[in-house]
Amino acid sequence: MKHAKLLSLGGMIISAEEADYSDYHRLLICAHCHELVFFRRGFTYNKSSNRPGRLGKSQESKFIHASFYAKTGFKTKDLEVYSLSVPYTTQDVSTCKDVIDNYTSEELEALQRESAAIRLNTLTTSMWDCLKTNLAVNLNTWDEDLKLSQMKLMKALAEVNKLGLDIIEKYSPELLIQQLHATAVILEDNIPDIRLLNSFAKGKDRSWSLHTKISVEALEVFLTPSMREVRIRLLAVLCNIKRLSLFALIDEDITTLEWKDSFTSYLITQVVLIFLTIDWLKVLKVDSLPTSNTNL
């Protein structure tokens, strides 16, 4: 099959031509019958293959039902894990390829819009929980930091928090997204050397472009009016005394243009890093497999 449904990100449709990443194992299902599927990378038969009659011929990348592997006696560690917890569909899967490979561009776009709507709903209701999983900044102190910033004796800290909120809310979303893309390129080139990205480095074939795309989607939701409370919580942590001291932003005249430029650069960099160090595939994974054979 040319397409499969990702058991994450709201059920995003993945093309076999683009499915070149190892961390989709155990996350792909058939978009028609909902059975688990495996990705098989395309290849060309060479002299070492045991099928000399096919020398030079190519096989396209495709998705194959788990039940096919089970019936043929093919053994994989993933298949053993699946068979213990997930029943194979009783539906005749032979029809799935015909249905899915004949999806029109309009049908594929409709499926992608549906998955995007599911992601939007999840992000809207669970944004703070998602942010707390980031690998760049520990957000567990947000409550204490927020209370401290609201104390009358901490007037200067309150002013910094207010300024930070104004910067984030008035900063051009286009420029912020542009900065995220630029940072993503830098991170992608250095993932193995960055300790906080160790979990990303484990899957060297990870689709970083997909990860960046979902990070942008989440950032856009974060910038909407309904997320103001989330922004306030995040700013409370980013503007606490410890972090400001760490980045040499404390004990300075906050009214100077130089300080505001440094503070703005600090905030934008931190926000971008937070969104790029969230494993969206895991955070937006559904709790269980669908059992219905109803089409999407």
FIMAR-173741 format. One record per residue: residue in one letter; x, y, z of N, C-alpha, C, O in turn. Coordinates in steps of 0.2 Angstrom, whole numbers, padded with zeros to 4 digits, always signed. Each point is the difference from the previous one (the first is absolute). Example, Ala and Ser with C-alpha at 12.3 -4.5 7.8 and 13.67 -1.06 7.14 Angstrom:
% FIMAR-173741
A+0066-0028+0039-0004+0006+0000+0004+0006+0000+0005-0001+0003;S-0007+0006-0007+0004+0006+0001-0004+0005+0003+0003+0006+0001;
END
This chain:
% FIMAR-173741
M+0004-0006+0000-0004+0006+0000+0004+0006+0000+0006+0000+0003;K-0008+0005-0006+0004+0007-0001-0001+0004+0006+0005+0004+0001;H-0010-0005+0003-0001+0005+0006-0002-0004+0006-0003-0006+0000;A+0004+0009+0006-0002-0003+0006-0002+0005+0005+0002+0006-0001;K-0005-0007+0006-0002+0005+0005+0004-0001+0006+0002-0005+0003;L+0001+0011-0001+0004+0000+0006-0004+0000+0006-0005+0004+0001;L+0007-0008+0004-0004-0001+0006+0003+0005+0005+0001-0001+0006;S-0001+0007-0009+0002+0006+0004-0001+0006-0004-0003+0000-0006;L+0004+0006+0009-0001+0006-0004-0007+0001-0003-0001+0003-0005;G-0004-0006+0008-0007+0000-0002-0002-0005-0006-0005+0001-0003;G+0010-0005+0002-0002-0005-0006+0003+0003-0006-0003-0001-0006;M+0009+0004+0006+0002+0003-0006+0002-0005-0005+0002-0006+0001;I-0004+0007-0008+0001-0005-0005+0008+0001-0002+0002+0005-0002;I+0001-0011+0002+0007+0000-0002+0001-0004-0007-0003-0005-0001;S+0007+0008-0003+0001-0003-0007+0006-0005+0001+0005+0002+0003;A-0005-0007-0007+0005-0005+0000+0007+0003-0003+0005-0002+0002;E-0006+0007-0006+0005+0003-0003+0004+0004+0005+0006+0001-0001;E-0009+0001+0006+0003+0005+0005+0002-0004+0006+0003+0003+0004;A-0006-0009-0003+0001-0003+0006+0007-0004+0001+0000-0005-0001;D+0004+0010+0003+0007-0003+0000+0003+0001+0007+0006+0002+0001;Y-0010-0003+0004+0002+0001+0007-0002-0006+0004-0006-0002+0000;S+0011+0000+0004-0001-0005+0005-0005+0001+0005-0003-0005+0003;D+0002+0011+0000-0004+0001+0006-0008-0001-0002-0004+0002+0004;Y+0002-0004-0010-0007-0001-0002-0001-0008+0002-0006-0001-0001;H+0010-0003+0003-0001-0006+0001-0005+0000+0006+0001+0004+0005;R-0006-0009-0005-0005-0001+0005-0005+0006+0000-0004+0001+0005;L+0004+0004-0010-0004+0006+0000-0004+0000-0007-0004+0005-0001;L+0004-0010-0003-0003+0001-0006-0006-0006-0001+0001-0005+0002;I-0007+0008-0004-0005-0005-0002-0003+0001-0006+0001+0006-0003;C-0005-0010+0000-0003+0000-0006-0006+0005+0000-0004+0000+0005;A+0004+0005-0010-0005+0005+0001-0007-0003-0002-0005+0004+0001;H+0005-0010-0004-0007-0003-0002-0003-0004+0006-0005+0000+0002;C+0010-0005+0000-0003-0005+0005+0003+0001+0007-0003-0004+0004;H+0008+0008-0004+0003+0002+0007+0004-0006+0003+0002+0001+0006;E+0000-0006-0010+0005-0004+0002+0007+0003+0000+0001+0004-0004;L+0003-0007+0009+0007+0003+0000+0004-0002-0007-0001-0005-0002;V+0005+0010+0000+0004-0002-0006+0007+0002+0001+0002+0004+0005;F+0002-0007-0009+0007+0001+0001+0003+0003-0007-0003+0000-0005;F+0008+0004+0006+0003+0004-0006+0005-0005-0003+0005-0002+0004;R-0005+0001-0010+0005-0003-0004+0004+0004-0005-0004+0003-0004;R+0010-0001+0006+0004+0004-0005+0001-0002-0007+0001-0007-0001;G-0002+0011-0004+0001-0002-0007+0008-0002-0001+0004+0002+0004;F-0003-0006-0009+0006-0003-0001+0001-0002-0008-0005-0001-0003;T+0011+0000+0001+0001-0003-0006+0004-0006+0000+0005-0001+0004;Y-0008-0004-0008+0004-0007+0000+0007+0000-0003+0001+0003-0005;N+0004-0005+0009+0006+0000-0002+0003-0008-0001-0004-0004+0000;K+0010+0004-0002+0003-0007-0001+0000-0004+0006+0000-0007-0001;S+0000+0009+0007+0000-0004+0006-0007-0002+0002+0000-0004+0004;S-0005+0006-0008-0007-0002+0002-0001-0007-0002+0004-0003-0005;N-0008-0001+0007-0002-0007-0002-0005+0000-0005-0003-0006-0001;R+0002+0011-0002-0005+0000-0006+0003+0004-0006-0001+0005-0002;P+0006-0009-0001+0004+0003-0006-0005+0002-0006+0002+0004-0004;G-0008-0007+0004-0004+0002-0006-0003+0008+0001-0002+0003-0004;R+0003-0001+0010-0002+0007+0002+0005+0005+0000-0001+0006+0003;L+0007-0008-0005+0006+0004+0001-0001+0007-0004-0002+0001-0005;G+0003+0004+0009-0001+0007-0002-0007+0003+0001-0001+0006-0001;K-0004-0010+0002-0006+0002+0001-0001+0003+0007+0003-0002+0005;S-0008+0006-0004-0001+0004+0006-0006-0002+0004-0005-0001-0004;Q+0004+0002+0010-0006-0001+0004-0001+0007+0004+0005+0002+0003;E-0011+0001-0004-0001+0006+0003-0001-0001+0008-0002-0005+0002;S+0003+0010+0001-0001+0000+0008-0008-0001+0000-0004+0003-0003;K+0002-0006+0009-0007-0001+0001-0001-0002+0007+0004-0002+0004;F-0011+0002-0002-0002-0003+0006-0003-0006-0001-0004-0001-0004;I+0005-0004+0009-0003-0007+0000-0003-0001+0006+0003+0001+0006;H-0009-0005-0006-0004-0001+0006+0004-0005+0004+0004-0005-0002;A-0004+0006+0009+0003-0005+0004-0003-0007+0000+0004-0005+0000;S-0010+0004-0002-0003-0007-0001+0004-0003-0006+0000-0007+0000;F+0002+0010-0005+0003-0003-0006+0007-0003+0003+0001-0006-0002;Y+0003+0010+0006+0006-0003+0003-0002-0006+0004+0004-0005+0000;A-0009+0005+0004-0002-0005+0004-0001-0006-0003+0002-0006+0001;K-0006+0006-0007-0002-0005-0004+0006-0004-0004+0000-0006-0001;T+0004+0010-0001+0006-0002-0003+0006-0003+0004+0005-0002-0002;G-0006+0003+0009+0004-0003+0005+0006+0005+0001+0005-0002+0003;F-0005+0008-0006+0005+0005+0001+0001+0002+0007-0005+0001+0003;K+0011-0001+0000+0001+0001+0007+0004+0007+0001+0005+0001-0003;T-0008+0003+0007+0003+0006+0002-0002+0002+0007-0005-0003+0003;K+0010+0006+0000-0002+0001+0008-0006+0005+0000-0004-0001+0005;D+0003+0005-0009-0006+0005+0000-0006-0005-0001-0005+0002+0004;L+0005-0006-0008-0006-0005-0002-0002-0004+0007-0006+0000+0001;E+0011-0002+0002-0001-0004+0006-0003+0005+0006-0005-0002+0003;V+0007+0008-0003-0003+0005+0005-0007+0001-0002-0005+0000+0004;Y+0003+0001-0010-0006+0001-0003-0005-0006+0002-0006+0001+0002;S+0008-0007-0004-0004-0006+0001-0002-0001+0007-0005-0003+0001;L+0009+0006+0004-0002-0001+0007-0006+0004+0002-0003-0001+0005;S+0003+0007-0008-0005+0005+0002-0005+0002-0005-0005+0003+0003;V+0006-0004-0009-0005+0003-0005-0002-0005-0005+0004-0004-0003;P-0011+0002+0003-0003-0005-0004+0001+0003-0007-0001+0006-0002;Y+0002-0011-0003+0000+0002-0007-0007+0001-0002-0005-0003+0003;T+0003+0007-0008-0006+0001-0003-0003-0007-0003+0004-0003-0003;T-0010+0002+0004-0004-0005-0004-0002+0001-0007-0002-0004-0003;Q+0003+0011+0002-0002+0002-0007+0005-0002-0005+0006-0001+0001;D-0008+0000-0007+0004-0002-0006+0004+0006-0002-0002+0005-0003;V+0009-0005+0005+0004+0005-0001+0002+0001-0008+0003+0005-0001;S-0005-0010-0003+0002+0001-0007-0003+0006-0003+0002+0002-0005;T-0008+0000+0007-0003+0006-0003+0003+0007+0002-0001+0005-0003;C+0005-0006+0008+0003+0007+0003+0004+0003-0005+0000+0006-0001;K+0005-0010-0002+0004+0003-0005-0004+0004-0006+0002+0005-0002;D-0007-0008+0000-0004+0003-0006-0003+0006+0002+0000+0005-0003;V-0002-0005+0010-0004+0006+0002+0005+0006+0001-0001+0005-0002;I+0006-0007+0006+0005+0006+0002+0004+0002-0006+0002+0006+0000;D+0001-0010-0004+0004+0002-0006-0004+0004-0005+0003+0003-0005;N-0010-0003+0006-0004+0004-0005-0003+0006+0003-0005+0003-0003;Y+0008-0001+0009-0003+0006+0003+0002+0006-0005+0005+0000-0003;T-0010+0004+0002+0002+0006-0004+0003+0005+0005+0000+0000+0006;S+0003+0005-0010+0004+0006+0004-0005+0003+0005+0002+0002+0005;E-0009-0001-0007-0005+0003+0004-0001-0004+0006-0001+0003+0006;E+0001-0010-0007-0002-0004+0006+0006+0000+0005-0001+0000+0006;L+0007+0000-0009+0006+0000+0005+0000+0007+0003+0002+0000+0006;E-0003+0005-0009+0000+0007+0003-0006+0000+0006+0001+0003+0005;A-0006-0006-0007-0006+0000+0005+0003-0004+0007-0002+0002+0005;L+0005-0008-0006+0003-0003+0005+0005+0004+0004+0000-0001+0006;Q+0004+0004-0009+0005+0004+0003-0003+0006+0004+0002+0002+0005;R-0008+0001-0008-0003+0005+0004-0003-0002+0006+0000+0003+0005;E-0003-0009-0005-0003-0004+0006+0005-0001+0005-0001+0001+0006;S+0007-0003-0008+0005-0002+0005+0003+0007+0003+0001+0000+0006;A-0001+0005-0010+0002+0007+0002-0005+0002+0006+0002+0004+0004;A-0008-0005-0006-0005+0003+0005+0000-0004+0007-0001+0003+0005;I+0003-0010-0006+0001-0003+0007+0006+0002+0003-0001+0001+0007;R+0006+0001-0010+0006+0002+0003-0001+0007+0003+0002+0001+0006;L-0006+0003-0009-0002+0007+0002-0004-0001+0007+0002+0004+0005;N-0006-0008-0005-0005-0001+0006+0005-0003+0006-0001+0003+0005;T+0005-0007-0007+0005-0003+0006+0004+0005+0002+0001+0001+0006;L+0002+0003-0010+0005+0005+0002-0004+0006+0004+0003+0003+0005;T-0009-0002-0007-0004+0006+0003-0002-0002+0007+0000+0004+0005;T-0001-0011-0004-0002-0002+0007+0006-0002+0004-0001-0001+0006;S+0006-0001-0009+0006-0003+0004+0007+0004-0001+0005-0003+0001;M-0005+0009-0003+0006+0003-0002+0005+0000+0006+0006-0001-0001;W-0008+0003+0007+0004+0001+0005+0003-0007+0002+0006-0001+0001;D-0010-0005-0001+0003-0006+0001+0005-0002-0006+0005-0003+0002;C-0006+0005-0008+0005-0001-0005+0006+0004+0001+0006-0003+0000;L-0006+0009+0002+0006+0004+0001+0004-0003+0006+0006+0001+0000;K-0009-0004+0005+0004-0002+0006+0004-0006-0002+0004-0002+0004;T-0005-0001-0010+0004-0006-0002+0006+0002-0004+0004-0004-0002;N-0003+0011+0001+0006+0002-0004+0007-0001+0004+0000-0001+0006;L+0005+0000-0010+0006-0002+0003+0005+0006+0001+0006-0001+0002;A-0008+0007-0004+0004+0006+0001-0001+0004+0007+0005+0002+0002;V-0011-0002+0000-0001+0004+0006-0005-0003+0005-0005-0003-0002;N+0007+0002+0008-0004-0003+0005-0005+0005+0002+0001+0005+0003;L-0008-0007-0004-0005+0004+0001-0004-0001+0007-0005+0002+0001;N+0008-0007+0002-0004-0002+0006+0000+0005+0006-0004-0001+0005;T+0008+0006-0005+0000+0005+0005-0005+0006-0002+0000+0005+0003;W-0004-0006-0008-0004+0006-0003-0004+0003+0006-0001+0006+0000;D-0002-0010+0004-0005+0002+0005+0004+0005+0005-0003+0005+0001;E+0008-0007+0001+0004+0004+0005+0003+0006-0003+0000+0006+0003;D+0002-0007-0009+0003+0006-0004-0006+0005-0001+0002+0006+0000;L-0008-0008-0002-0005+0005-0001-0002+0003+0006-0001+0006+0000;K+0001-0009+0006-0002+0003+0006+0005+0005+0002-0002+0006+0002;L+0008-0007-0003+0006+0004+0002-0001+0007-0005+0002+0005+0003;S-0003-0006-0009+0000+0006-0004-0006+0004+0001+0000+0006-0002;Q-0005-0008+0006-0006+0004+0002+0000+0003+0006-0004+0003+0003;M+0010-0004+0001+0001+0003+0007+0001+0007-0001+0004+0002-0004;K-0006+0002+0009+0001+0007-0001+0007+0002+0001+0002+0005-0003;L+0002-0009+0007+0007+0001+0001+0004-0001-0006+0006+0002+0000;M-0009-0005-0005+0004-0002-0006-0003+0004-0006-0001-0003-0005;K+0001+0009+0006-0003+0004-0005+0004+0000-0007-0003+0000-0005;A+0010+0000+0006+0004+0000-0006-0001-0007-0004+0000+0000-0006;L-0001-0005+0010-0001-0007-0003-0007+0000-0004+0000-0003-0005;A-0005+0006+0008-0006+0001-0003+0000+0004-0007-0003-0002-0004;E+0007+0007+0004+0001+0004-0006+0003-0004-0005-0001+0001-0006;V+0006-0005+0008+0004-0004-0005-0005-0005-0003+0000-0002-0006;N-0004-0001+0010-0005-0005-0002-0005+0003-0005-0002-0003-0005;K+0000+0009+0007-0005+0004-0005+0003+0001-0006-0003+0000-0006;L+0009+0003+0006+0004+0001-0006+0001-0006-0004-0001+0000-0006;G+0002-0006+0009+0001-0006-0004-0006-0002-0003+0000-0002-0006;L-0006+0003+0009-0006-0002-0003-0002+0004-0006-0002-0002-0005;D+0004+0009+0006-0002+0005-0005+0005-0002-0007-0003+0000-0005;I+0009-0002+0007+0004-0002-0006-0002-0006-0004-0001+0000-0006;I-0001-0005+0010-0003-0006-0003-0006+0001-0004-0001-0003-0006;E-0004+0007+0009-0006+0001-0003+0000+0005-0006-0004+0000-0005;K+0009+0004+0005+0001+0005-0005+0005-0001-0006+0000+0003-0005;Y+0004-0008+0007+0005-0003-0005-0004-0003-0006-0004-0003+0001;S+0007+0005-0007-0003-0003-0006+0000-0008+0000+0005-0003+0001;P-0011+0000-0002+0000-0007+0000+0004-0003-0006+0003-0005+0001;E-0003+0009-0006+0004-0002-0006+0008+0000+0002+0003-0005-0002;L-0001+0010+0005+0007+0000+0002+0002-0005+0005+0005-0003+0000;L-0010+0001+0005+0001-0005+0005+0001-0007-0004+0004-0004+0002;I-0009+0003-0006+0000-0006-0004+0007-0001-0004+0003-0005-0001;Q-0001+0011-0002+0006+0000-0004+0006-0002+0004+0004-0004-0002;Q-0004+0007+0008+0005-0002+0005+0000-0007+0002+0005-0003+0001;L-0011+0000+0000-0001-0007+0001+0003-0004-0005+0004-0005+0001;H-0005+0006-0007+0003-0003-0006+0007+0000+0000+0004-0005-0002;A-0001+0011+0003+0007+0001+0000+0003-0004+0005+0006-0003-0001;T-0009+0003+0007+0003-0004+0006+0000-0007-0002+0004-0004+0002;A-0010+0002-0005-0001-0008-0001+0006-0002-0005+0002-0006+0001;V+0000+0010-0006+0005-0002-0004+0007-0001+0004+0003-0005-0002;I-0002+0010+0006+0006-0001+0004+0000-0006+0005+0005-0004+0000;L-0011+0003+0003+0000-0006+0004+0000-0007-0004+0004-0005+0002;E-0007+0005-0008+0001-0006-0004+0007-0002-0002+0001-0006+0000;D+0003+0011-0001+0007-0001-0002+0004-0002+0006+0006-0003-0001;N-0009+0004+0007+0005-0002+0006-0004-0004+0005+0003+0000+0006;I-0008-0003-0007-0004-0004+0004+0004-0005+0004+0000-0001+0006;P+0005-0003-0009+0004-0005+0004+0004+0003+0005+0002-0003+0005;D+0000+0010-0006+0005+0003+0005-0004+0004+0005+0004+0003+0005;I-0010-0003-0005-0004+0004+0005-0003-0004+0005-0005-0004-0002;R+0007+0004+0008-0002-0005+0005-0008+0000+0001-0003-0005+0001;L+0000+0011-0001-0007+0000+0002-0004-0003-0006-0006-0001+0001;L+0009+0000-0006-0004-0003-0006+0002-0008-0001-0001-0002-0005;N+0004-0001+0011+0001-0007-0001-0005-0004-0002+0001-0005-0004;S-0007+0006+0006-0006-0004-0001-0002+0001-0008-0002-0005-0003;F+0004+0010+0000-0001+0001-0007+0005-0003-0004-0001-0003-0005;A+0007+0002+0008+0006-0003-0004-0001-0007+0000+0003-0003-0005;K-0007+0000+0009+0000-0007+0000-0003-0003-0006+0002-0005-0003;G-0007+0009+0000-0003-0002-0007+0004+0004-0005-0003+0006-0002;K+0008-0008-0001+0004+0005-0004-0004+0001-0007+0002+0005-0003;D-0007-0009+0002-0004+0001-0006-0006+0004+0001-0004+0001-0004;R+0004+0002+0010-0006+0004+0002-0001+0005-0006+0004+0004-0002;S-0011-0003+0001-0002+0006-0005+0000+0006+0004-0005+0002+0003;W+0011+0002-0004+0000+0006+0004-0004+0005-0003-0003+0005+0003;S+0002-0005-0010-0005+0004-0003-0007+0000+0002-0003+0005+0001;L+0001-0011+0001-0007-0001+0002+0000+0003+0008-0005+0003+0001;H+0010-0005+0002+0001+0003+0007-0001+0007+0000-0003+0003+0004;T+0007+0001-0008+0000+0007-0001-0007+0002-0002-0003+0005+0003;K+0000-0008-0007-0007+0002-0002-0005+0000+0005-0004+0005+0001;I+0004-0010+0003-0004-0001+0006+0001+0005+0005-0004+0003+0004;S+0011-0001-0003+0002+0005+0005-0003+0007-0002-0002+0004+0004;V+0002-0003-0011-0003+0006-0002-0007+0001+0001-0003+0005+0003;E-0001-0011-0004-0007+0000+0001-0001+0002+0008-0005+0003+0001;A+0009-0007+0003-0001+0001+0007+0001+0008+0002-0003+0003+0004;L+0008-0001-0007+0002+0007+0002-0005+0005-0002-0002+0005+0003;E-0001-0006-0009-0006+0004-0002-0006+0000+0005-0003+0005+0001;V+0002-0011+0001-0005-0001+0005+0002+0004+0007-0005+0004+0003;F+0011-0004-0001+0002+0003+0006+0000+0007-0001-0001+0004+0005;L+0001-0001-0011-0001+0007-0001-0007+0003+0000-0001+0006-0001;T-0004-0010+0001-0007+0002+0000-0002+0003+0006+0003-0002+0005;P-0008+0006-0005-0003+0004+0006-0001-0005+0006+0000+0001+0006;S-0003-0007-0008-0002-0005+0005+0005-0003+0004-0001-0003+0006;M+0007+0004-0008+0006-0003+0003+0004+0005+0005+0005-0001+0002;R-0008+0007-0001+0003+0005+0004+0002-0002+0007+0006+0001+0003;E-0010-0005+0001+0002-0003+0006+0006-0005+0000+0004+0000+0004;V-0004-0003-0010+0006-0005-0001+0006+0004-0001+0006-0001+0003;R-0006+0007-0007+0005+0004-0001+0003+0004+0007+0006+0000+0001;I-0011+0001+0003+0002+0003+0006+0004-0005+0005+0005+0002+0003;R-0007-0008-0003+0003-0005+0004+0007-0001-0003+0005+0000+0004;L-0004+0000-0011+0006-0001-0003+0005+0005+0002+0006-0001+0001;L-0009+0008-0002+0004+0005+0002+0003+0001+0007+0005+0002+0001;A-0010-0005+0003+0002+0000+0008+0007-0004+0001+0004+0002+0004;V-0004-0007-0008+0006-0004+0001+0006+0003-0004+0006+0000+0003;L-0007+0002-0009+0006+0003-0004+0002+0007+0003+0006+0002-0001;C-0010+0001+0005+0002+0006+0003+0001+0000+0007+0001+0005+0004;N+0000-0011-0001+0002-0001+0007+0007+0003+0001+0004+0000-0005;I-0002+0001+0011+0006+0003+0002+0006-0004-0002+0005+0002-0003;K-0006-0009+0004+0006-0004-0001+0002+0000-0008+0006+0000-0002;R-0011-0001-0002+0001+0000-0007+0002+0007-0003+0005+0000-0004;L-0007+0005+0007+0002+0007-0003+0007+0001+0002+0004+0003-0004;S-0002-0006+0010+0007+0001+0002+0005-0004-0004+0005+0002-0002;L-0008-0008+0000+0004-0005-0004+0002+0003-0007+0005-0001-0003;F-0010+0005+0001+0001+0003-0007+0002+0007+0001-0001+0004-0005;A+0004-0002+0010+0003+0007+0001-0006+0006-0001+0002+0005-0003;L-0008-0007+0005-0005+0005-0001-0003+0003+0006-0005+0004+0000;I+0009-0005+0006-0002+0003+0006+0004+0006+0002+0006+0000-0002;D-0008+0004+0007+0004+0006+0002+0002+0004-0006+0005+0004+0001;E-0009-0003-0006+0001+0004-0005-0006+0005-0001-0005-0001+0003;D+0006+0007-0006-0005+0004-0001-0005-0002-0006+0002+0000-0005;I-0008-0002+0007-0004-0003-0004-0003+0005-0005-0004-0002-0004;T+0005+0008+0005-0003+0005-0004+0004+0002-0007-0002+0003-0004;T+0009-0006+0004+0004+0001-0005-0002-0004-0006-0002-0005+0000;L+0004+0008-0006-0002-0004-0006+0004-0006-0001-0002-0005-0002;E+0009+0005+0004+0004-0005+0000-0002-0006+0004+0000-0006-0002;W-0003+0007+0008-0002-0005+0005-0007-0003-0004+0000-0006+0000;K-0004+0010-0002-0006-0003-0003+0001-0004-0006-0003-0005-0001;D+0008+0007-0003+0002-0004-0006+0003-0007+0002-0002-0005-0002;S+0006+0005+0008+0003-0006+0002-0006-0004+0003+0000-0007+0000;F-0004+0010+0004-0006-0004+0003-0004-0003-0005-0003-0006+0001;T+0001+0010-0006-0004-0003-0006+0003-0006-0003-0003-0005-0002;S+0010+0006+0000+0003-0006-0003+0000-0006+0005-0001-0006-0003;Y+0002+0007+0009+0000-0005+0005-0007-0004+0000+0000-0006-0001;L-0005+0010+0001-0007-0003+0001-0002-0004-0007-0002-0005+0001;I+0004+0008-0006-0002-0003-0007+0004-0007+0000-0003-0005-0003;T+0009+0006+0004+0004-0007+0000-0002-0005+0004-0001-0006-0002;Q-0001+0008+0009-0003-0005+0004-0006-0003-0002-0001-0006+0001;V-0004+0010-0003-0006-0002-0003+0000-0005-0005-0003-0005+0000;V+0008+0007-0005+0001-0005-0006+0003-0006+0002-0002-0006-0002;L+0007+0006+0007+0003-0006+0002-0005-0005+0004+0000-0006-0001;I-0004+0009+0005-0006-0004+0003-0004-0003-0005-0001-0006+0001;F-0001+0009-0006-0005-0004-0005+0004-0005-0004-0003-0005-0002;L+0009+0006+0001+0004-0004-0004+0003-0006+0004+0002-0005-0003;T-0003+0005+0009+0003-0006+0004-0006-0003+0004+0001-0003+0005;I-0007+0003-0008-0005-0004+0002-0001-0006-0005+0000+0002-0006;D-0001-0008+0008+0000-0005-0004-0008-0001-0002-0004-0004+0003;W+0002+0007-0008-0007+0001-0002-0003-0007-0002-0006-0001+0001;L+0010-0003-0004-0002-0007-0002-0003-0004+0007-0005-0003-0001;K+0009+0004+0006-0002-0003+0006-0006+0004+0004-0005-0003+0002;V+0006+0009-0002-0005+0004+0004-0007+0000-0003-0005+0000+0003;L+0005+0000-0010-0007+0000-0003-0002-0007-0003-0004-0001-0004;K+0007-0004+0007-0002-0007-0001-0006-0002+0003-0002+0002+0006;V-0003-0006-0009-0006-0001+0002+0001-0006+0006+0005-0003+0000;D-0010+0002+0004+0001-0004+0006-0001-0008-0003+0003-0004+0003;S-0007+0003-0008-0001-0007-0002-0002+0000-0007-0001+0005-0004;L+0002-0011+0001-0002-0001-0007-0007+0000-0001-0004-0002+0004;P+0001+0005-0010-0007+0000-0001-0002-0008-0002+0004-0003-0003;T-0010+0001+0005-0002-0007-0001-0005+0000-0006-0001-0005-0003;S-0002+0011+0001-0005+0000-0005+0004-0001-0007+0005+0002-0001;N-0009-0005-0003+0002+0000-0007-0002+0005-0005+0000+0000-0006;T-0003+0005+0009-0003+0005-0003+0005+0005-0004+0005+0001+0004;N-0006+0001-0010+0005+0004-0003+0001+0007+0003-0005+0002+0004;L+0010+0001-0005+0002+0006+0003-0005+0005-0003+0000+0006+0001;
END
